[in-house]
């Protein structure tokens, strides 16, 4: 149901849709983050958020798309007082008290997919940023998928100049499309981290390595960490850093990368050389903790970029 409409002659700044009770309800919540890798959403992962919401109001925010989450979450998954979607059309919505109240009153907040540059350019430095932080600090669960995942780390691939393929990023880590941002959200256990989604199908390991190289080379951090999440896969992160993986498929997998220090060669118009990045591959029943950056049951190896080409310490040299 669409509840907000502009007055005659006014420009639409946002759309608001709701399934369930549109009035605010307050329920006991617990905090956590959901890091989803895109494509089909994982029902069990969304149920994890619903449980943490205490059955309250589940709010979805996005800058494009539809209210498709509302009937799925409210009717099919159930267990919430309402599911509400706010679609931002212009930056004016970032200062609209109705919109901000809906975000702040969320018992669970989910950032949908789309284009992360819309989120960075529209929300960063506005009351929307503060409202997202407010929900996380209750604490209540906050999650994101695809573009929504991209903005959850301390560092962000902003896609300001469109996307970038791994080969192009490795050939030139200062390619204009390697557009990075920081000083947006500051969420529990995400310090020093940059994320990426659709990881294996879109072959994004190389570009994640390039992002890490740039973060360290540009002096944003002495040590940087990356999380790559595969499609149809989501990581549920507890406040203590413990990670649980939910997946719809047999190739549910996530990668946790950590830099060893500064890159050997990271310059404009020069192929990247960055050696001995540590990798932990989480799949199946493996566990991981973001706070300690340690896991049990996964596969550990090192990854190196040498003159723009990736190889690993795995027996077959595979990067995944």
SVG drawing of the C-alpha trace seen along z (x, -y; Angstrom):
<svg xmlns="http://www.w3.org/2000/svg" viewBox="-3 -23 61 52">
<polyline fill="none" stroke="black" stroke-width="0.4" points="0.0,0.0 1.4,-3.4 0.7,-5.8 2.7,-9.0 1.8,-11.1 2.9,-14.6 0.5,-17.5 -0.8,-18.8 2.1,-20.5 4.8,-19.2 7.7,-17.1 7.9,-13.6 10.9,-13.3 10.2,-9.8 7.7,-7.0 6.5,-5.2 4.8,-1.7 3.7,0.4 2.3,3.8 0.9,4.2 0.3,1.6 1.8,-1.8 1.9,-3.1 5.0,-2.7 5.5,0.2 8.4,0.7 9.8,4.1 12.9,5.5 15.7,5.8 19.2,7.2 22.0,5.9 23.8,7.5 24.7,7.0 23.5,8.9 26.0,8.9 24.3,10.3 26.0,11.0 23.2,10.2 21.0,12.1 18.2,14.1 17.7,13.1 18.2,15.9 15.1,16.6 16.9,17.9 19.1,14.8 16.1,12.5 14.4,14.6 17.6,14.0 16.9,10.2 13.2,10.7 14.1,12.6 16.4,9.8 13.8,7.2 11.5,8.7 8.7,8.7 8.7,5.0 8.7,2.8 11.0,4.0 12.1,1.1 13.7,1.3 15.4,-1.8 16.5,-2.1 16.9,-4.7 15.4,-2.6 13.2,0.5 9.9,1.4 8.2,2.4 8.6,6.1 10.2,6.8 7.0,5.7 4.7,8.6 7.5,11.2 8.7,10.2 5.3,9.3 3.1,12.1 5.4,14.9 8.1,14.7 5.9,13.2 6.6,12.4 6.8,8.6 4.3,5.8 4.9,4.2 7.3,4.1 7.8,0.6 9.7,-0.5 11.0,-4.1 12.3,-4.8 14.3,-8.0 13.7,-10.0 15.6,-13.2 18.0,-14.4 15.2,-16.4 13.9,-13.2 17.0,-12.9 15.7,-15.9 12.1,-14.9 11.0,-14.2 8.5,-11.5 11.2,-9.6 13.7,-10.0 11.2,-9.0 10.4,-5.8 14.1,-4.9 14.8,-5.7 11.7,-3.8 12.8,-0.6 13.4,2.5 15.2,3.9 16.7,1.9 17.6,3.3 19.3,1.5 18.3,3.0 20.4,3.5 20.7,0.9 23.6,-1.5 25.7,-2.3 26.7,-5.7 23.0,-6.7 23.4,-5.8 26.8,-7.5 26.0,-10.7 22.5,-11.1 22.8,-9.9 26.4,-10.5 26.6,-13.5 22.8,-13.9 20.4,-13.0 19.8,-9.6 23.3,-8.6 22.6,-9.6 19.3,-7.7 21.0,-4.5 23.6,-4.8 20.7,-5.4 19.1,-2.1 22.4,-0.2 23.1,-1.8 19.8,-0.7 21.1,2.0 18.9,3.4 19.8,5.4 21.0,3.6 21.6,5.4 22.3,4.8 22.5,6.7 24.6,6.0 24.8,2.2 23.4,2.1 26.3,4.4 28.8,2.1 28.1,-0.8 28.4,1.2 32.1,1.1 34.4,-1.7 35.6,-1.9 33.3,-1.8 33.7,-1.1 31.4,-4.0 30.9,-3.2 31.0,-6.9 32.4,-6.4 30.5,-3.1 31.7,0.4 35.2,1.8 36.3,5.2 39.1,7.1 41.4,7.1 41.1,3.4 41.7,2.7 44.8,4.9 46.2,3.3 45.8,-0.2 44.7,-0.5 44.3,-4.3 41.8,-3.8 39.2,-6.4 36.6,-3.7 38.4,-2.5 36.4,-5.1 36.6,-4.7 34.9,-6.5 35.2,-6.6 33.7,-8.5 30.1,-7.2 28.8,-4.6 30.6,-3.4 29.1,0.0 30.1,2.6 33.0,4.9 33.3,3.1 36.4,0.9 39.1,1.1 36.9,3.2 35.7,2.9 33.1,5.3 32.2,6.7 29.3,8.8 28.3,11.1 31.8,12.3 32.7,15.5 30.2,15.2 31.5,11.7 35.2,12.6 35.7,9.8 38.7,11.0 41.1,8.9 39.3,5.7 39.0,6.4 42.7,6.8 43.1,3.5 40.7,1.7 42.8,3.0 46.0,1.8 44.6,-1.7 43.4,-2.0 46.8,-1.2 48.8,-3.1 46.7,-6.2 47.3,-6.2 43.7,-5.6 44.8,-2.6 48.1,-0.8 46.1,2.5 43.0,3.1 40.6,6.0 38.2,7.1 35.0,9.3 33.8,10.8 30.3,12.5 29.0,14.8 25.6,14.5 22.6,16.2 24.7,16.1 24.5,13.9 26.7,13.5 24.9,12.9 27.3,11.0 26.7,11.0 27.8,8.0 30.7,10.1 31.9,10.6 30.7,14.2 29.7,15.0 27.0,17.4 26.7,18.2 23.3,18.7 23.1,19.8 20.6,21.0 23.1,23.0 26.1,25.4 28.5,22.6 27.7,20.5 31.1,19.0 32.7,15.9 36.3,14.6 38.1,12.7 41.2,10.9 43.9,9.1 46.8,7.0 50.3,7.7 51.5,4.1 52.0,1.6 51.9,2.9 55.1,3.4 53.9,1.4 50.7,-0.6 50.9,-3.5 48.9,-5.2 48.9,-3.5 51.1,-0.7 50.2,3.0 49.6,3.8 52.1,5.9 50.9,6.8 52.3,9.9 51.1,12.3 47.6,11.1 46.1,13.6 42.8,15.2 40.3,17.2 37.6,19.0 34.5,19.7 32.1,22.4 30.0,25.2 30.3,25.5 33.3,23.3 33.2,20.4 34.7,16.9 34.8,14.0 35.3,10.4 36.5,9.1 39.4,11.5 39.7,12.0 40.1,15.8 38.1,18.8 37.9,22.5 37.2,25.1 37.8,22.9 40.6,22.8 43.6,20.5 46.0,19.4 47.8,16.4 47.1,14.4 49.5,12.3 49.2,9.8 52.4,9.7 52.4,7.2 48.7,7.3 48.2,11.1 46.7,12.9 47.9,16.2 47.7,18.0 49.5,20.4 46.9,23.1 48.3,26.2 46.7,25.2 47.3,21.5 43.5,20.8 42.5,17.5 39.1,18.7"/>
</svg>
